[in-house]
Amino acid sequence: MNISQEVHAAAQQVINAPSSSLVDALNIFIGKFVGWPYSVAAGKIIDVTGSQTDTFACVVHAVPAITEGPHAGYIPADGAAVVIDANENLNLDTLRVAYSRIAQVKRLKKKPGPQLGGIPTTTVTLGIILAKRSELPIETLTGELDRLNNATPGGERPDMLVLTSTGVINYAVQFPGDSIMGDFLPPAEGAINAFPPPMYIVMVVRPAGDYALNKMTAFLIAHLEIFSPGAKVPKWSEVLQGVTSQVVTCTGYQYNQRGDLVPVPRQFYNDRYLAPRPLVIQDQKGNPLASIQFLPWQDGAVIMLYGKLPLESLLILLGKDVINHGRIIKLKDVQISHVLPITAADFDEMLVRFQRQSNMRVRLEESNTVVQKIADEGTRTPFIARIMMGILHLRDAVLPDPTARDQFDKAYQFTMTSLFTARDAAREMAELWAAHFSKVASGEVASQQHGTISVNESIDKEFGQQADSFLNAATRALKKGMQNVAAVLKVDIGFLFQKQAAFELGIAALEKLDPPLADYLRQTRIWSERLLDARNAIEHEGWTLPRTTYARTDKGIAAIEPMISGAKASAFSSFIFDRLACFVEEVTAHCLQRQLPTDITVTELPREIRPVEMPERFRLTIINGGMRPWTIGFHSTSFEEV
């Protein structure tokens, strides 16, 4: 067996251990893969001030426990590299207790670490919460961790939560403009304070299953190598073989100027933030040499430079106070400054000085990006949050490849545009009819004399135009738009729009591959046929909406609404639009769900816990240990209520 297989096999002893022997099994497991200078045992920790902790199930330590005196058996804090708080079962109470215990050990005072001539070292104690199972779905655990994190200094937070046969919650590093790069290990004491790094610290869930302890072991080993360079431990990268690379992203944090790890402001999330456009640096002939971008960041900013020009040469122009923060991270073709104490005005002044003192010029980068208002509403409304942002969030997870994403976006944009048009027409029909009906009933625009009804207002032309607009737009969204969206996602629903015999053949074939979708389309056929028949009547039979008629009543005069497919026109459009909106959201989500990795799926958030600022209906979850997977199913509930 290779080292990954050895770790996985040994981990089964921990997974299967009864509660009474969990601590022993855990220490035997860790001890098997951790050598000199480390020892592994349950124990208490004490620091130089006399502050103590309760007993931890597992402490990996590089110095022996105290053998004499009142603190005999305690492990000196200076030698405590890792603590693991182990539980048989995790709920909110046990999570909060474990979190507090990790914070307690991280607050212990330690002597400064050794300086080893450029070799990175740390004295920080890694804190891990481990449980064999959880009473709660993983989303509840991540939500509680985030709540606790927001009330706890960054240096006192647990670094990982492990459910031994489910998966792992920890933190990953992501730089601006890049994807998640790797795990975040706690930085050495004071390392962040002077030079806050320009990175997002992202909470992620990894559905590792019974390889969760492989992930924990690799993470632990990576820390031990820095805590005591030269330690006898396996290569952490080899321990990870067999561990899924898939993660579900939960929330993000940033370092501010003081070195505090704080939540990324909601307005900077990619669903509502448009970064300032880059500027192009040119030589005298107009040849581009680099592009530079200002990125707001908590209480400061980050500067990003693409190209071969050294970013250091520009940062000098910001002055001594800024130069002291002027460390630079180089990644591929981009240079990123650490978080700087500057404003947009400081950045602009730097570029003015740069042009004045060099033979280069700076201009705004040309862009084809168009920012256009599409509606007088935002993501707080269910329609925008679910039809737009919710689906696009799922799309991001399923289609990382730009080409595939562009194909989806083109098809879905057509569907959304048609759906918006249908919604506007349905609303206009409802408003037109309600206003006209009221005016007629009140006598404002209608009267009768000698048996003759007189009406001095007509909405027939506009009402008919809106009806045509609705039928055409709704049909485009359903037949062309959603057929193309499904096709891009490798699902054929074209038979839904064919004659009954072809429909039956198509539904029978789909039944073998995707029974829930087949059942959903059977029910869809009932209402969609009404829409398509009404639309076909316009095109093939020259049908137009009948004129409004009027009748005498005991109370005066009543306007009688024209009918479409046996229903009042405004009620028909409202009903069909509601079914269509559900269809677009649910079929698109289902087709995206089919393409997710095997360990990840889609869950439906109960309405009462959907965020007020963006009440998305669907969210990614892990299959084993997450919220209940969503299964497509037909319903009669309105879009707003589902």
Secondary structure as GFF3:
##gff-version 3
##sequence-region A 1 642
A	DSSP	alpha_helix	3	15	.	.	.	ID=ss1
A	DSSP	three_ten_helix	19	21	.	.	.	ID=ss2
A	DSSP	alpha_helix	22	33	.	.	.	ID=ss3
A	DSSP	beta_strand	39	43	.	.	.	ID=ss4
A	DSSP	beta_strand	45	46	.	.	.	ID=ss5
A	DSSP	beta_strand	56	61	.	.	.	ID=ss6
A	DSSP	beta_strand	75	76	.	.	.	ID=ss7
A	DSSP	three_ten_helix	77	79	.	.	.	ID=ss8
A	DSSP	beta_strand	80	90	.	.	.	ID=ss9
A	DSSP	alpha_helix	92	106	.	.	.	ID=ss10
A	DSSP	beta_strand	126	134	.	.	.	ID=ss11
A	DSSP	alpha_helix	138	149	.	.	.	ID=ss12
A	DSSP	three_ten_helix	154	156	.	.	.	ID=ss13
A	DSSP	beta_strand	160	163	.	.	.	ID=ss14
A	DSSP	beta_strand	167	174	.	.	.	ID=ss15
A	DSSP	beta_strand	180	183	.	.	.	ID=ss16
A	DSSP	beta_strand	200	206	.	.	.	ID=ss17
A	DSSP	three_ten_helix	209	211	.	.	.	ID=ss18
A	DSSP	alpha_helix	212	227	.	.	.	ID=ss19
A	DSSP	alpha_helix	236	239	.	.	.	ID=ss20
A	DSSP	beta_strand	248	255	.	.	.	ID=ss21
A	DSSP	beta_strand	261	263	.	.	.	ID=ss22
A	DSSP	three_ten_helix	266	268	.	.	.	ID=ss23
A	DSSP	beta_strand	279	282	.	.	.	ID=ss24
A	DSSP	beta_strand	288	297	.	.	.	ID=ss25
A	DSSP	beta_strand	300	307	.	.	.	ID=ss26
A	DSSP	alpha_helix	312	315	.	.	.	ID=ss27
A	DSSP	three_ten_helix	316	318	.	.	.	ID=ss28
A	DSSP	alpha_helix	320	323	.	.	.	ID=ss29
A	DSSP	beta_strand	328	331	.	.	.	ID=ss30
A	DSSP	beta_strand	334	337	.	.	.	ID=ss31
A	DSSP	alpha_helix	344	357	.	.	.	ID=ss32
A	DSSP	beta_strand	361	364	.	.	.	ID=ss33
A	DSSP	alpha_helix	382	383	.	.	.	ID=ss34
A	DSSP	pi_helix	384	390	.	.	.	ID=ss35
A	DSSP	alpha_helix	391	398	.	.	.	ID=ss36
A	DSSP	alpha_helix	402	442	.	.	.	ID=ss37
A	DSSP	beta_strand	446	449	.	.	.	ID=ss38
A	DSSP	beta_strand	452	455	.	.	.	ID=ss39
A	DSSP	alpha_helix	460	475	.	.	.	ID=ss40
A	DSSP	pi_helix	476	481	.	.	.	ID=ss41
A	DSSP	alpha_helix	482	488	.	.	.	ID=ss42
A	DSSP	three_ten_helix	494	497	.	.	.	ID=ss43
A	DSSP	alpha_helix	500	513	.	.	.	ID=ss44
A	DSSP	alpha_helix	515	541	.	.	.	ID=ss45
A	DSSP	beta_strand	549	553	.	.	.	ID=ss46
A	DSSP	beta_strand	556	560	.	.	.	ID=ss47
A	DSSP	beta_strand	563	564	.	.	.	ID=ss48
A	DSSP	beta_strand	567	568	.	.	.	ID=ss49
A	DSSP	alpha_helix	569	594	.	.	.	ID=ss50
A	DSSP	beta_strand	600	604	.	.	.	ID=ss51
A	DSSP	three_ten_helix	607	609	.	.	.	ID=ss52
A	DSSP	beta_strand	618	622	.	.	.	ID=ss53
###
